Amino acid sequence: MMRDLKFKSIRHKLNLVIGLTTVSALLVAVTAMIAFDLQSYRKWSVNDINTQTALIAGSTGASLSFDDPETADESLSVLRFRARVISAAVYNSRGNLFATYVREGAQAAFPELPGDEGVTIDGDRIYTFKRVVEKGEILGTVYVLADHEARKRILGYAGIVGAVAVLAMLVSGLVAMWLQSIVTRPILSIAGTARDVIKSQDYSRRAEKFSDDEVGDLVESFNEMLSVVETRAREREQANAVLEKEIAERRRIEEEMTQLNIDLERRVRERTSQLEMTNSELESFCYSVSHDLRAPLRAIDGFSQALAEELPEQLSDGAQRHFDRIRAATQRMGQLIEDLLNLSKVSRGALEFREVDLSAIANQVVRDLTAQDPARKVDVSVWEGMKVNGDARLLRAAFENLLGNAWKFTGKAAAARIEIGTMREGGRSVFFVRDNGAGFDMAYADKLFGAFQRLHGTTEFPGTGIGLATVQRIVHRHGGRIWADAAPGRGAVFYFTLAPDSEPVGQVASN
């Protein structure tokens, strides 16, 4: 029943509560009233039958003394005016029936012997025995049997209770209808409005307010909640509209990006094809430079040296100087071709990344330079533990050019010094090669890394102007950058970074 009650409306619940309350209060009140009345009726019945028996005992004493049954019968006949009395009898002192009375139309059996004095109630019957005593002598006993009428009384009460219960239910129904108009009507209005709002999604609906009590406060709170929900729904619709526009715009951009990617891929394929063709042509050019240009240069140099050696006496000093210049030009041209080939090799080919010890490479290049020019005294310092991820072959070529320049441009310094190390800048490792050589004017720094660009004369410091361009291409291929800082006569510092970055460790060591 409790489970079914959960699905009932508040109207049914209120009716049930009022009905149960009314019936429960009525049952408690009637039960208490009946219990009290039955208790009072019992006491009254006992007292009434005792009194009646005592009166009969007093009026039959003389009859028993003079053995006059007829007078005793007349005394008992008075009981015909007591409708409750069914039968009565008088016993003599020997316990024999002396006189009797039976209500008209009733059947009764008298006890063979009188019982103990007192009143006994047995169901709907109440009977009593009373001794007839005169001057301390027991003359006999009076016996009276009467209707108790308790069941009849209870049935009468049941009828009254039923009538009262019907009347109470009618009254409770009227009260329930009245309460529904006061209490349940606003609540049902809120419930109906809520169902309509859920069904139609129309948050502008409002529940009607019928009172200013707590239920009225509930209606106001419900309407305020609907107002807030309506505002939020409107804001959500506006936000959804904006979001739909953004999604449409994003889709348009994605479609454009897809088309751009398609175009870019096509261009990349075209450019890749062009680069492959260019590389092929460059390789052909390098092959031509390597074979077609070197061979005539070697012939010019060789024949010039042969003529100078075979005809030393026939050649004048001026002719000898011309032969020397021819040989120097051909050797310089050969070195220039070699540098161009090296620059071409740097720009081509796949990189083989692995851990590279820059300190070891720098030390090896310094040893090679010292072996080529053992007469020079240069103070070289190399930081230990400088390790990066890169192509060892290209990084060695970069150090050969940087250290070769430092070695060359410190040739006129009184106490030549070269330092190779690292430092931190902007969270990255920056490597540097510092010297105290000739230096240069920073106004011309933009020409440093161009091919064939020189800031010093060839007579002062020989070279082809290809070395720094080669270093820049190596650094760029490693995802880094290179720059310089210098002053005329105060040396130069070349800085470069590599990616991915590696943290250098260790201390300075001198060579």
Buried (B, 14 or more C-beta within 10 A) or exposed (E): EEEEEEEEEEBEEBBEEBBEEBBEEBEEEBEEEBEEEBEEBBEEBBEBBBEBBEBBBBBBBBBBBEEBBEBBBBBBEBBEEBEBBBBBBBBBBEEEBBBBBBBEEEEEEBBEEBEEEEBEBEEEEBBBBBBBEBEEEEBBBBBBBBBBBBEEBBEEBEEEBEEEBEEBBEEBBEBBEEBBEEBBBBBBBBBEBBEEBEEEEEBEBBBEBBEEEEBEEBBBEBBEEBEEEBEEBEEEEEEEEEEEEEEEEEEEEEEEEEEEEEEEEEEEEEEEEEEEEEBEEBEEBBEEBBEEBBEEBEEBBEEBBEBBEEEEEEBEEEEEEBBEEBBEBBEBBBBBBBBBBBBBBBEEEEEEEEEBBBBBBBBBBBEEBBEEEEEEEBEBBBBBBBBBBBBBBBBBBBBBBBBBBBBBBBBEBEEBBBBBBBEEEEEBBBBBBBBBBBBBEBEEBEBBBEBEBBBBEEEEBEBBBBBBBBBBBBBBBBEBBBBBBBEEEEBBBBBBBBBEBBEBEBEEEEB
